[in-house]
Amino acid sequence: MTNIPETGRTPRVQIRLIVLQILVLSLLFTLGGRLWYLQVRNGDEYADEANGNHVQRVVQPAVRGSILDARGVPLADNQTRLVVSASRTDLMKMKDDGDAVLTRLAQVLGMKPKDVADKVRLCDAKTPQPCWNGSPYQPIPITDEATPKQALQIRERAEDFPGITAEPTAVRRYAAPGKAQTSQVLGYLSPVTDDEIQKAKDSESPYLRSDQVGRSGLERTYDKQLRGKAGVTAYEVDKLGRVMDKTQADPARPGANVVTSIDARVQRVAEYELNEAMKTARGEFDKNTGENYKADAGAVVVLESKTGRVISMASNPDYDPNAWVGGISGKDYANLTGKKSNFPLLNRAIQGQAAPGSIFKVIPTTAAVNAGYDFNGRYPCPSSYSIGNQVFKNFESQGHGSITLGQALEVSCDTVYYALSHQQWQKDGGNKPKKDTKDWFYKTAHQFGLGAETGIDLPNEVKGRVPDRQWKKDFWAANKDSWCKTGKKNGEYVERLAYENCLEGMKMRAGDSVNYSIGQGDTLVTPIQMATIYAAIANGGTLHDPSVGKAVVSPDGKQVEEIRPKSHGKLPMNAKTRDLIDGALAGVATRGTAAWRFGGWPQDKIPMHAKTGTAEVYGKQTTSWFATYTEDYTIVMTISQGGTGSGASGPAVRKIYDAMYGLNEKGEQDLKKALLPKPEKDLPKIESDGSIDAPKIKPYEPKKEEPPVQELAAGLPGPGNGRRD
């Protein structure tokens, strides 16, 4: 065998070995780097992703807490219904986007295929109701009124209904005990949206896709307490979907119950009597317009005078909040929001704004005293008051001679207030105001709480308006371009008005102050604001934040968080002035403009105080106002385009008091028939299991009675054409 010299092959072999070593080391280095990247740097991320791919979470919705009246009667609770739902995610995976499945489902449910399809389409700015405004990944309810037979068909034919479920589910119910709807106070629910889920993900109370959220009323204010916390169970599954292990189990926690100060019995009376008053007003002839009163909207508020708690709050027109349960239909949505609906979703007790008319006069009376006028001084009450060539008249041009401020309240003399406000306007500089204007009449209104929210625990309360100097300037700045463009010196009334506003709309003119002094002009108030004011006069001067919630009670009844009354100030009057105004308002009920509505009232046992008002509104019929109080309760009612204060609203307010105190038409009291002779101080009794044994509500039976003899004998006018104040 021939030996090959070692020197002949060594360089070539060595080069190959070196190249091979470098290649192997490079591969090892690359592999090691990749392993470090996957396991060290991004190890947690990929581990979580891997785990997520093999974990399925099942959500168990929490049972929403109930809303109860002051005696424990459910106003809103839950009932078990068979709910048929569709998974939009599953339907969208099908070639026809699930059309065939939804058509078969419509046949089973006895619905039109289009109605079913509309239920699962997503809402946007251009999509009309019905549509789904919740998360697209959440099962969408098609109906909550499925029969057991329909549910059985869906379950037995599962292959025909992929993505469709039929399950017993706790569904919200608005009970309307004794026919007390309490619609706007309770509010309604709708599904949580993706935006809301995203915004609340880091909060103490994040949303799940299955959650229903309060959209108005108490459902919104106390949503966090009522909602509870949904349960989540996490399962580890293999690639075939088989459950390998339970990795997490958080049980659902039901929501707390909210006890309110509402008395369902009084609520029913208030709703009924408000509606009857409006119906009666529509049958009365308005001599000013030559047609019957429209009486198109109204509200009534009943407060505890000493605490500001809301016993009843009714707004008309109202609606059935059950229409929202399970998704609102297109027809129902149009009825609630269309132009012809008159917007029943509005709570006119806290969102309805109107000029207050003469119930406002307690404010200029206080302002006059604070400005230095003697309450018991004598002031002329002629039939009219002139400023230049403008004549401001008393109602029906009546004059009452020389009277006190108390008597001016009793007979509601406009010209007394015209003169006082005009004098103050002149003292402040008139058309050339001083730098340090006192503006007693305007500042006093702010001190009474007008132009601001009362603080009631209901959402979307409006502030009303005090048309003071600053408002005049702001309003002129916002509208001057339009006024200057459309105004004409010698044009029609509206054109002349625009012309004047263009030139001097920023000024506080004499006519502005005069109209303002009797609750007219640009002044706007809400019923809850006026109820708060009159309750403060009744209780000695404390302005309470009106409140509906009384307590939050845990589901087991072991934890009770009371919601105590709060106040936001005192009336700008001393005790003497308060007593004088209190006496004058008692005079309104016994010998003044409201006396004909309180015939036979037991004034010695239950002193009544009242103030009537009729506000004139440009282009509309007059607004009826009636403000009253006793030591226990304050009631304020208003009817838009309803006529006079005592005529339209007076009878209804009297009947609410009669029902609460148990009075007959002669003023005789029967405590067995009295619904609430004294405010309810205690919370309803809570059993050891958290349940409340609530009393049953009997339907309200209004009294069928003839008008009092003295009213007939006096030949007093009907509801619409009665005395204005």
Sequence and secondary structure as in RCSB ss.txt:
>XXXX:A:sequence
MTNIPETGRTPRVQIRLIVLQILVLSLLFTLGGRLWYLQVRNGDEYADEANGNHVQRVVQPAVRGSILDARGVPL
ADNQTRLVVSASRTDLMKMKDDGDAVLTRLAQVLGMKPKDVADKVRLCDAKTPQPCWNGSPYQPIPITDEATPKQ
ALQIRERAEDFPGITAEPTAVRRYAAPGKAQTSQVLGYLSPVTDDEIQKAKDSESPYLRSDQVGRSGLERTYDKQ
LRGKAGVTAYEVDKLGRVMDKTQADPARPGANVVTSIDARVQRVAEYELNEAMKTARGEFDKNTGENYKADAGAV
VVLESKTGRVISMASNPDYDPNAWVGGISGKDYANLTGKKSNFPLLNRAIQGQAAPGSIFKVIPTTAAVNAGYDF
NGRYPCPSSYSIGNQVFKNFESQGHGSITLGQALEVSCDTVYYALSHQQWQKDGGNKPKKDTKDWFYKTAHQFGL
GAETGIDLPNEVKGRVPDRQWKKDFWAANKDSWCKTGKKNGEYVERLAYENCLEGMKMRAGDSVNYSIGQGDTLV
TPIQMATIYAAIANGGTLHDPSVGKAVVSPDGKQVEEIRPKSHGKLPMNAKTRDLIDGALAGVATRGTAAWRFGG
WPQDKIPMHAKTGTAEVYGKQTTSWFATYTEDYTIVMTISQGGTGSGASGPAVRKIYDAMYGLNEKGEQDLKKAL
LPKPEKDLPKIESDGSIDAPKIKPYEPKKEEPPVQELAAGLPGPGNGRRD
>XXXX:A:secstr
     GGGTHHHHHHHHHHHHHHHHHHHHHHHHHHHIIIIISHHHHHHHHHHHTEEEEEE      EE TTS EE
EEEEEEEEEEE HHHHHTSTTTTHHHHHHHHHHHT  HHHHHHHHSB  TT  SS B S TTS EEEES   HHH
HHHHHHTGGGSTTEEEEEEEEEEE  GGG   HHHH  EEE  HHHHHHTTTSSS   TT EEE SHHHHHTHHH
HH B EEEEEEE TT  EEEEEEEE  B   EEEES  HHHHHHHHHHHHHHHHHHHTSEETTTTEE    EEEE
EEEETTT BEEEEEEES   GGGGTT   HHHHHHHHSGGGT TTS HHHH  B  GGGGGHHHHHHHHHTT  T
TS EEE SEEEETTEEEE GGG   EEE HHHHHHHT HHHHHHHHHHHHHHTTTTS  TT   HHHHHHHHTTT
TS    SSTT    B   HHHHHHHHHHHHHHHHHH  TTS HHHHHHHHHHHHTTS  HHHHHHHTTT TT BB
 HHHHHHHHHHHHHTSEEEE B EEEEE TTS  EEE   EEEEE SS HHHHHHHHHHHHHHHHTSTTGGGSTT
  TTTS  EEEEEEE  TTS  EEEEEEE SSEEEEEEEET   IIIIIHHHHHHHHHHHHTB TT  B TTT S
 SS   S   B TTS B                HHHHHHT   STTS   
